[in-house]
Amino acid sequence: FFLAIVWVIRLFSSKTHYFLAKKIINIALWLFIIPWMIALHIVIAEMMTYTPNSSGIAEIVDVNINDSTQYYSVRGTDSSNPVILFLSGGPGGAQMPATREFLSDLEDHYTIINWDQPGTGKSYDAIYRYDQMTPEHYILDAHQLTDHLKQAYNQEKIYLIGESWGSYLAMELAYQYPEDYYAVIGTGQMVDFTQTEKDCYQFALELARENNDQDLVNRLEDLGEPPYEGIGLSLRMNTYLSPLYVWMATHEDVTHQDWDTFDILLSPEYSIWDSVHFVMGLLKTFETIYPQLYGRDLRETHQTFEIPVYIFQGKYDVNAPTYLAFDYMENLTAPKKEIIIFEHSGHNPWIDEYERFNAEVRLKFQEHLS
């Protein structure tokens, strides 16, 4: 590169071409410097990620799980406190900053773990072969993480909270490995994936017709009823999911917090590269894993549990229809079971009504506190 600059200087050494040579050299220098400046900024940002400390335990930990490096955040006040493993939605979602913001009331009595799952956020590179990745890999990884957490924090068992897709993972773990968990809470509970998508599609179509949005009606009718598969799955599903999010976000009876995706992307937990992976997780990881969930119905496969099971459901949740959660709970057998409706919430009562959510978590889990 620098030999080329010398050659340009020699070529245009006469006064006639001096300014032209200077301009070419300046352009060449910037073309060389800017990419390196960007790369250096990305590297520094990666090194400087952290989870803010509010006078307690606050760190991001990397751990080897099934021969891959994965990450989780830890927040609390005493490492001997009971552990709650929070499983984010998706597949492909990452929620480290959101749990810091909305589950902070639990940190005095619990150690809160938020795991970035393979294929998203800080753990994006944990997936080496997308063509071989299945939901069962997530279940196995989550259980290996559980074993790690039990040893690292000297716990006989831990607690589970799963939201949306994470609620499905949580029920799988509680069902398959009851000896490792005290109790499980599912919120935005996924039950029957195929029926859920059909319900979401129909609700969006009804909204479009009520609002006389003929353009959306046409796009939905052109797509046809889900389930869909293949490349572009995320964008096609967003055609009917986006109107649902707007409906919940603007409903007068839903409590709305000042929080959105940009709060996650701009958080100190995630570097520039992590933010890129966050977006990629919602696209590539989602469209790889989600179609494999079609046909799965917890009502048919996960009916008898050996530990307490609770579902915290938003009254206005149209992304994971509440009637399916009621139906599932009605036919479920467990030492203790209860469905709690959050009257001012949509799909995320742990955000919409976080104060009540935290209070209910403490109430349901308190019998295991020392």
C-alpha positions, 0 to 999 in steps of 0.5 A: 500500500505504501509503495503504491503511495510512493509510486504516485508521488514520483509519478506526479512529482511535477508542480503541475500535478502536485495537487492532483497527487495530494488528493489521490494520496489523501483518498488512498489514506482514508480508504486505508485508515477508515476500515481499520478505525472501524475494526478497532472500534468494534474490537474495543467495544467488544472488550468493554461490554459489561452489565452495570453494577447496582451494589451487588454481583454484576458480570457476564460469564463465558462458559463451555457448553457442548464444545462451544463458548456461550455467555450468560449474565449474573446479577444479585447481591449474594452468590449463595442466594437461590438461582433463577435461570431466565430463558429468553424468547425467540428462537434467536432472542436476547434479553440481558438488558431487559432482565437487568431492567425489569427483574432487578427487584428479585436481585436481593433474594435471588441470583438472576441468570440470563443466558444468551442462547446459541445463535443470538447475541453474545452466543451467536457463534455457538452454532457451527452448523445450522443445518444440524441445529434442532430444538433438542440442542437447546434443551441439552445446552440449557441442561448442561448450563443448569449443571454448571450453575448448580456447581458454580453457585453451590445449589442443589436445584435452581428455578426456571422462568421462560418467556415465549419460546423460552417458556417451551424450553422451560417446560421441557427442562422441568418435564425431563429433569425435575430433579434439577429444578424447584419450580417453573414459571412460563410467561407468554406461554407457548403451547401449540405452535401450529395453532398459535400461528394460525390464530395470530394470522386470523387475528391480524386479518380481522384487524386489517379488515376492521381498519379497512387496511386493504393493502394488508388484507391483500398481503395476508391473503396472498401469503395464505394461512401459516405455517410457512417454511424456507428462506424469508420465514421471519419477514413473512411471519412479521406480516401478521405478527407486526400488527399484533405487536402494535395492537398490544403496544397501543391497547389502552388497558395494557401498561406500556413501559418505556422500553424497546429493541433499541434499548437492547441494541444500545445497552452496555451488555452488547457490543456493535458486533453483538447487536449485529448478531442480535438482528441475525438471530431474529432472522437466521436462527429463528427461521432455522429453528422455528419451523421445527416446532410446528406440530409440537403441542405441550398438551399432548406430550407434557401433561404430568410434572413432578415439580410446581408449574405456574403460568403468568399470562397477559390478559391481552396476549395475542401472540401466545393466545391465553385460551391455549394456556388455560387449556394446557393448565386445566389438563396438567398434573403437578404438585402445585399448579396455577395460572395467573392473569395479568390484567394490564399486559400483552405478551410480556407481563414481566415487562408490562407489569414488572412490579407485580410480576416480581412480587408473584415470583417471590410469592411462588418461590418463597417456600424454598428460601432459607 
